Amino acid sequence: MSWSDWIRQSHRWLSIVFTLTVIANFAARAISPGEPSPWITYAPLPSLFLMLFSGLYMFALPYTSRWRTKAQA
């Protein structure tokens, strides 16, 4: 498995984790009478930041591959 494949696969799993934590956040807000605890509120953020970096990498990948191809020619 290449480096790009590993990042793409981890991005997919991170998106599942992010979706589940957002659903849990909305469920906690619907169930609890007051403000839910901060760890539930901020639980989606770590996966969101990791998805930001992996998404930016995947966004830039086609441009860098074209740049590397031109440099080799």
FIPA-417455 format. One record per atom (N, C-alpha, C): residue number from 0; residue in one letter; atom name; x, y, z. Coordinates in nm, 4 decimals, decimal comma. Atoms other than C-alpha are relative to their C-alpha. Layout:
  nr rest atom        X        Y        Z
 NUM    A   CA        X        Y        Z
...
end
This chain:
  nr rest atom        X        Y        Z
   0    M    N   0,0849  -0,1174   0,0000
   0    M   CA   0,0000   0,0000   0,0000
   0    M    C   0,0897   0,1240   0,0000
   1    S    N  -0,0838  -0,1193   0,0108
   1    S   CA   0,1510   0,3297  -0,1068
   1    S    C  -0,0435   0,1059   0,1008
   2    W    N   0,0254  -0,1080  -0,0945
   2    W   CA   0,1634   0,6460   0,1007
   2    W    C  -0,1317   0,0707  -0,0319
   3    S    N   0,1238  -0,0677   0,0404
   3    S   CA  -0,1184   0,8103  -0,0980
   3    S    C  -0,1222  -0,0864   0,0291
   4    D    N   0,1116   0,0904  -0,0295
   4    D   CA  -0,3410   0,5048  -0,0630
   4    D    C  -0,0289  -0,0039   0,1492
   5    W    N   0,0179   0,0023  -0,1450
   5    W   CA  -0,2821   0,5007   0,3113
   5    W    C  -0,0694   0,1268   0,0483
   6    I    N   0,0634  -0,1260  -0,0390
   6    I   CA  -0,3759   0,8680   0,3447
   6    I    C  -0,1454   0,0032  -0,0449
   7    R    N   0,1375   0,0022   0,0503
   7    R   CA  -0,6871   0,8214   0,1294
   7    R    C  -0,0880  -0,0900   0,0859
   8    Q    N   0,0769   0,0917  -0,0846
   8    Q   CA  -0,8004   0,5232   0,3373
   8    Q    C  -0,0219   0,0577   0,1401
   9    S    N   0,0166  -0,0592  -0,1329
   9    S   CA  -0,7365   0,7028   0,6664
   9    S    C  -0,0976   0,1172  -0,0054
  10    H    N   0,0958  -0,1089   0,0150
  10    H   CA  -0,9319   1,0030   0,5362
  10    H    C  -0,1437  -0,0538   0,0000
  11    R    N   0,1338   0,0613   0,0006
  11    R   CA  -1,2297   0,7750   0,4703
  11    R    C  -0,0427  -0,0420   0,1397
  12    W    N   0,0342   0,0428  -0,1360
  12    W   CA  -1,2168   0,6267   0,8206
  12    W    C  -0,0188   0,1188   0,0930
  13    L    N   0,0180  -0,1204  -0,0814
  13    L   CA  -1,1737   0,9690   0,9761
  13    L    C  -0,1338   0,0662  -0,0269
  14    S    N   0,1308  -0,0580   0,0295
  14    S   CA  -1,4847   1,0869   0,7961
  14    S    C  -0,1117  -0,0770   0,0685
  15    I    N   0,0988   0,0794  -0,0728
  15    I   CA  -1,6803   0,7995   0,9493
  15    I    C   0,0018   0,0366   0,1481
  16    V    N  -0,0120  -0,0376  -0,1410
  16    V   CA  -1,5475   0,8846   1,2957
  16    V    C  -0,0579   0,1393   0,0225
  17    F    N   0,0523  -0,1357  -0,0123
  17    F   CA  -1,6284   1,2521   1,2415
  17    F    C  -0,1530  -0,0002  -0,0048
  18    T    N   0,1456   0,0053   0,0121
  18    T   CA  -1,9839   1,1731   1,1319
  18    T    C  -0,0632  -0,0574   0,1257
  19    L    N   0,0551   0,0601  -0,1219
  19    L   CA  -2,0437   0,9505   1,4336
  19    L    C   0,0100   0,0942   0,1193
  20    T    N  -0,0124  -0,0928  -0,1129
  20    T   CA  -1,9130   1,2110   1,6773
  20    T    C  -0,0949   0,1194  -0,0143
  21    V    N   0,0976  -0,1080   0,0193
  21    V   CA  -2,1312   1,4807   1,5217
  21    V    C  -0,1401  -0,0484   0,0333
  22    I    N   0,1302   0,0571  -0,0355
  22    I   CA  -2,4351   1,2531   1,5512
  22    I    C  -0,0130  -0,0128   0,1509
  23    A    N   0,0027   0,0111  -0,1459
  23    A   CA  -2,3451   1,1843   1,9142
  23    A    C  -0,0146   0,1374   0,0645
  24    N    N   0,0106  -0,1362  -0,0514
  24    N   CA  -2,3095   1,5583   1,9713
  24    N    C  -0,1447   0,0494  -0,0080
  25    F    N   0,1394  -0,0415   0,0141
  25    F   CA  -2,6580   1,6293   1,8355
  25    F    C  -0,0921  -0,0806   0,0917
  26    A    N   0,0820   0,0813  -0,0901
  26    A   CA  -2,8044   1,3390   2,0324
  26    A    C   0,0163   0,0458   0,1443
  27    A    N  -0,0225  -0,0471  -0,1369
  27    A   CA  -2,6444   1,4644   2,3541
  27    A    C  -0,0690   0,1329   0,0242
  28    R    N   0,0683  -0,1286  -0,0150
  28    R   CA  -2,7827   1,8113   2,2929
  28    R    C  -0,1513  -0,0174   0,0051
  29    A    N   0,1439   0,0233  -0,0002
  29    A   CA  -3,1302   1,6713   2,2291
  29    A    C  -0,0456  -0,0650   0,1296
  30    I    N   0,0389   0,0755  -0,1192
  30    I   CA  -3,1323   1,4453   2,5342
  30    I    C   0,0201   0,0801   0,1275
  31    S    N  -0,0312  -0,0671  -0,1264
  31    S   CA  -2,9664   1,6569   2,8010
  31    S    C  -0,0783   0,1306   0,0133
  32    P    N   0,0767  -0,1229  -0,0194
  32    P   CA  -3,1674   1,9410   2,9547
  32    P    C   0,0873   0,1258  -0,0064
  33    G    N  -0,0900  -0,1160   0,0024
  33    G   CA  -2,8662   2,1728   2,9857
  33    G    C   0,1052  -0,0164  -0,1071
  34    E    N  -0,1136   0,0092   0,0921
  34    E   CA  -2,5387   2,2155   2,8067
  34    E    C   0,0727  -0,1322   0,0226
  35    P    N  -0,0745   0,1258  -0,0190
  35    P   CA  -2,3623   1,8807   2,7411
  35    P    C   0,1441   0,0282   0,0408
  36    S    N  -0,1371  -0,0182  -0,0470
  36    S   CA  -2,0138   1,8240   2,8759
  36    S    C   0,0919   0,0395  -0,1167
  37    P    N  -0,0886  -0,0500   0,1062
  37    P   CA  -1,7268   1,9839   2,6834
  37    P    C   0,0651  -0,1106  -0,0838
  38    W    N  -0,0661   0,1040   0,0803
  38    W   CA  -1,5698   1,6541   2,5773
  38    W    C  -0,0922  -0,0505  -0,1102
  39    I    N   0,0925   0,0372   0,1076
  39    I   CA  -1,8858   1,5703   2,3801
  39    I    C  -0,0055   0,1112  -0,1046
  40    T    N   0,0080  -0,1135   0,0921
  40    T   CA  -1,8993   1,9178   2,2308
  40    T    C   0,1224   0,0070  -0,0907
  41    Y    N  -0,1233  -0,0133   0,0774
  41    Y   CA  -1,5353   1,9146   2,1188
  41    Y    C   0,0521  -0,1322  -0,0570
  42    A    N  -0,0442   0,1308   0,0499
  42    A   CA  -1,5125   1,5450   2,0264
  42    A    C   0,0210  -0,0046  -0,1514
  43    P    N  -0,0234   0,0070   0,1453
  43    P   CA  -1,5478   1,6024   1,6478
  43    P    C   0,1258   0,0723  -0,0485
  44    L    N  -0,1098  -0,0838   0,0485
  44    L   CA  -1,2571   1,8465   1,6314
  44    L    C   0,1288  -0,0743  -0,0355
  45    P    N  -0,1252   0,0667   0,0415
  45    P   CA  -0,9554   1,6080   1,6333
  45    P    C  -0,0097  -0,0681  -0,1362
  46    S    N   0,0138   0,0649   0,1303
  46    S   CA  -1,0885   1,4043   1,3426
  46    S    C  -0,0183   0,1031  -0,1109
  47    L    N   0,0171  -0,1050   0,0998
  47    L   CA  -1,1888   1,7241   1,1627
  47    L    C   0,1342   0,0608  -0,0399
  48    F    N  -0,1317  -0,0560   0,0322
  48    F   CA  -0,8356   1,8666   1,1871
  48    F    C   0,0861  -0,0999  -0,0784
  49    L    N  -0,0746   0,0998   0,0766
  49    L   CA  -0,6826   1,5392   1,0672
  49    L    C  -0,0542  -0,0120  -0,1422
  50    M    N   0,0586   0,0033   0,1340
  50    M   CA  -0,9271   1,5348   0,7767
  50    M    C   0,0387   0,1235  -0,0804
  51    L    N  -0,0451  -0,1202   0,0685
  51    L   CA  -0,8246   1,8918   0,6943
  51    L    C   0,1360  -0,0236  -0,0641
  52    F    N  -0,1347   0,0220   0,0529
  52    F   CA  -0,4605   1,7902   0,6529
  52    F    C   0,0024  -0,1071  -0,1094
  53    S    N   0,0017   0,1036   0,1034
  53    S   CA  -0,5330   1,4698   0,4621
  53    S    C  -0,0746   0,0480  -0,1240
  54    G    N   0,0723  -0,0539   0,1148
  54    G   CA  -0,7849   1,6522   0,2413
  54    G    C   0,0840   0,0983  -0,0795
  55    L    N  -0,0891  -0,0925   0,0708
  55    L   CA  -0,5367   1,9273   0,1600
  55    L    C   0,1088  -0,0750  -0,0754
  56    Y    N  -0,1002   0,0819   0,0683
  56    Y   CA  -0,2778   1,6622   0,0747
  56    Y    C  -0,0592  -0,0599  -0,1277
  57    M    N   0,0619   0,0610   0,1180
  57    M   CA  -0,5192   1,4852  -0,1593
  57    M    C  -0,0380   0,1047  -0,1036
  58    F    N   0,0294  -0,1074   0,0941
  58    F   CA  -0,6201   1,8183  -0,3130
  58    F    C   0,1247   0,0408  -0,0786
  59    A    N  -0,1231  -0,0445   0,0639
  59    A   CA  -0,2593   1,9106  -0,3891
  59    A    C   0,0695  -0,1095  -0,0796
  60    L    N  -0,0696   0,1119   0,0638
  60    L   CA  -0,1562   1,5652  -0,5107
  60    L    C   0,0011   0,0064  -0,1528
  61    P    N  -0,0078  -0,0073   0,1470
  61    P   CA  -0,2583   1,6054  -0,8788
  61    P    C   0,0892   0,1121  -0,0504
  62    Y    N  -0,0824  -0,1124   0,0434
  62    Y   CA  -0,0849   1,9418  -0,9017
  62    Y    C   0,1486  -0,0299   0,0194
  63    T    N  -0,1410   0,0311  -0,0232
  63    T   CA   0,2386   1,8161  -0,7492
  63    T    C   0,0479  -0,1106  -0,0928
  64    S    N  -0,0433   0,1053   0,0913
  64    S   CA   0,2424   1,5076  -0,9702
  64    S    C   0,0261   0,0574  -0,1395
  65    R    N  -0,0268  -0,0657   0,1284
  65    R   CA   0,2138   1,7281  -1,2789
  65    R    C   0,1308   0,0785   0,0053
  66    W    N  -0,1226  -0,0771  -0,0159
  66    W   CA   0,4925   1,9481  -1,1441
  66    W    C   0,1210  -0,0930  -0,0029
  67    R    N  -0,1116   0,0960  -0,0002
  67    R   CA   0,7150   1,6432  -1,0796
  67    R    C   0,0219  -0,0599  -0,1381
  68    T    N  -0,0120   0,0554   0,1332
  68    T   CA   0,6416   1,5044  -1,4265
  68    T    C   0,0705   0,0993  -0,0926
  69    K    N  -0,0658  -0,1022   0,0811
  69    K   CA   0,7439   1,8335  -1,5889
  69    K    C   0,1468   0,0150   0,0373
  70    A    N  -0,1386  -0,0153  -0,0444
  70    A   CA   1,0614   1,8496  -1,3804
  70    A    C   0,0873  -0,1159  -0,0496
  71    Q    N  -0,0770   0,1158   0,0463
  71    Q   CA   1,1664   1,4993  -1,4892
  71    Q    C   0,0245   0,0047  -0,1501
  72    A    N  -0,0111  -0,0023   0,1467
  72    A   CA   1,1148   1,5718  -1,8608
  72    A    C   0,1068   0,0925  -0,0501
end
